[in-house]
Amino acid sequence: MSTKNLDQFNLLLSQYAQLVLPAEEQTTDTACLMLILNSLESVDHIKILDQQVVELLVAGCKAIGHDNDLSCAFYQFLYKQLSKQIRLSSIRSSQFDICINYLFNGLDTVKSSDHQVNLLRALSALVFENAGNTQRHSKRLSDTLLKFANKSTKPLEVRRMAINCIGNACAGAGTKLQPLYQDFYACLLENICTVERTSQGTIMVAAHSLDFADTAVRKIASSTLRSLQFLLSQDKSLITNPLCDMIEIVYTFIFMNVSVQSYSTSSSTSIRRNRVFSIRHSQFSWKIPSSSLNRIPNPATSSESELSDSSSLTEMSPRKQRDYAKIRINALLCLSAIANTAPKVLYPYWNKFLPDTFSIFLSNNGGLENQLSPVLKSDNQPHSLFTILLYDPVVSVRIAVCNALIAMLNGSKQYLSLAM
C-alpha cells in the first residue's frame, strides 16, 4: 500500500465523513480510519453525489491491500455503498474495472473465510444488473464463482455468497453473458440436486437427502433457487434441457411434503371457520407425524417444514420458519420465471400445480348425493398452488403464489382460448 494512495484515500474518506459524521475527528491513524469506516456502516440514505462516493471507493481499492488491517472494514463499506448508496450506472468503465479487479485479486489471495464472504458480497453488489461492464471480465468471473460455488466448498457461507453472486451477475444480462449460463446452471443444480450418470448422459433430480436440519444448508437451497430464477429468466434452453427436468425440481421445493390432513374430526369445523373468518392459516402443516393428528397444532407455529424428516410444527423455530418461507418463495419465483420464459413448455405440466383430479377424489369420497363430509372439505383434497395460497401463514409466500399464477395465466392465454 503506497503512502500516496493511502493519503489520497484518507483525504477522500475525511471529506466524506465530515459530511456524514461531522463530530468525528479525522486523522491518518489506521485505528481511527477503521473507526470511521465502522461508523459509516450504520449510516443510511446519505445525500452525497454518486461520483464522490465512487472516487472514494476507487481510491480505497488502490490504497488498501488485502493484507491490511483495514481491508475487511473496507470490503463491508464497499458492499454497502454499491448496494444501497449509489446507482451503478454512475460508475465509469475504468472505475468498474479497478473495483472488480481489486475484488478478484482479493479472492485469489485471501484465506480467511470472513474476508472471502465480504469480498463475494461486494462483488455480488457490483455485478448486479451490470452485464454491460461485467462481460469484459466474464472469463475471470466464471472461474472465480464456479470455484467458490462448487458443492464441495466449505464453509457453506462462502459458497452461498458465490451462489448469490452468480444470480446477481445473470440478472438482466440477456445474451451478454450467454457463454456462462450452461456452466453456472450445472453448478447451481449440483447444490440442490442428486447427479445420476447414465448411458444417456447426466440426469439431475432434486435431492431428498440434504440435511435441512442445518441452517446453512437451508440457506444454500434458498440462495440456489434465487439464482436459478435469474438464470431461467435469461435462457429458455435451460428449461428445455431433456437431461434435467427443471419443472419437476421446482415442484419438489414448492410442495415440500405438503399435507393438509392434520386435523382431527372433532376440530375440523372450528378450524375451517377460523380459516375463513379469522384468516388463521397456521393449522396447515408439512409432514405431520401420526401422533399429532389427534391434537390441534399451536397457532403460533409456522406452516413450514423440512425436506428431511421432521417432528412437528410445534418444534419448529422461528428461524426455520423464515428459512423455509424463503425456500418456497424462491421456488415459486423459479416457476414464475419458467412461466414467463417458456409458457409453451410449462403448459402441459399445469396439472402438477393445479391438479385436475378433484372429480376422482369426489367420486371416491362423496356420499349418496355426491357431497363431501365436512371433514374432507378442503382438508384432504389434492394439494395445489391454491393449497398454499389458502393455508400458508406467511404473507410473502402467498403473494409469491399469486404472482406465479398470474405468470402462468398471462403466458398461456392463447392455449386457454383454444381450450375454451
Number of C-alpha atoms within 10 A of each C-alpha: 12 10 9 11 16 17 14 16 24 22 17 19 21 22 16 18 19 14 12 17 15 12 9 14 12 17 13 13 10 13 11 14 21 17 15 21 20 15 15 18 16 8 11 12 8 11 9 13 11 17 14 13 21 23 16 22 24 20 23 25 24 19 21 21 16 21 12 12 13 18 21 21 18 24 27 21 19 29 21 20 22 23 16 12 18 20 13 19 11 14 21 12 14 10 16 20 17 15 23 20 16 21 22 17 13 20 22 11 11 14 10 9 14 13 20 25 22 24 28 28 24 26 29 23 22 26 26 22 20 19 21 13 20 24 19 14 14 18 13 14 22 18 11 16 21 20 15 22 28 18 18 12 14 13 13 18 19 21 26 29 24 29 30 26 26 32 25 24 27 31 21 19 23 14 14 16 20 15 12 18 20 14 11 21 17 16 20 26 23 19 25 25 19 16 16 10 10 8 5 7 9 11 15 20 19 22 17 16 12 18 14 22 15 10 12 16 19 22 19 25 27 25 25 28 30 24 24 28 22 21 30 26 24 21 20 16 13 19 20 15 10 10 12 19 16 23 17 14 19 21 18 19 23 25 19 19 18 21 18 21 19 24 24 15 12 11 13 18 15 10 18 21 12 14 17 12 8 10 13 19 22 21 26 29 24 23 24 22 13 10 10 16 14 13 12 14 21 12 15 13 20 29 27 28 26 22 21 15 16 16 16 20 26 14 12 17 12 13 10 20 19 13 23 26 25 23 25 28 25 26 29 29 26 28 28 26 24 28 24 22 20 21 20 15 15 20 16 9 13 12 11 15 17 15 15 13 11 12 10 10 14 15 12 11 14 15 11 6 6 11 13 17 10 12 17 17 13 15 18 15 17 16 19 17 19 16 22 22 18 16 19 22 24 20 11 14 21 23 14 20 25 17 16 24 20 15 20 22 17 14 21 18 12 11 13 12 8 7 7 5
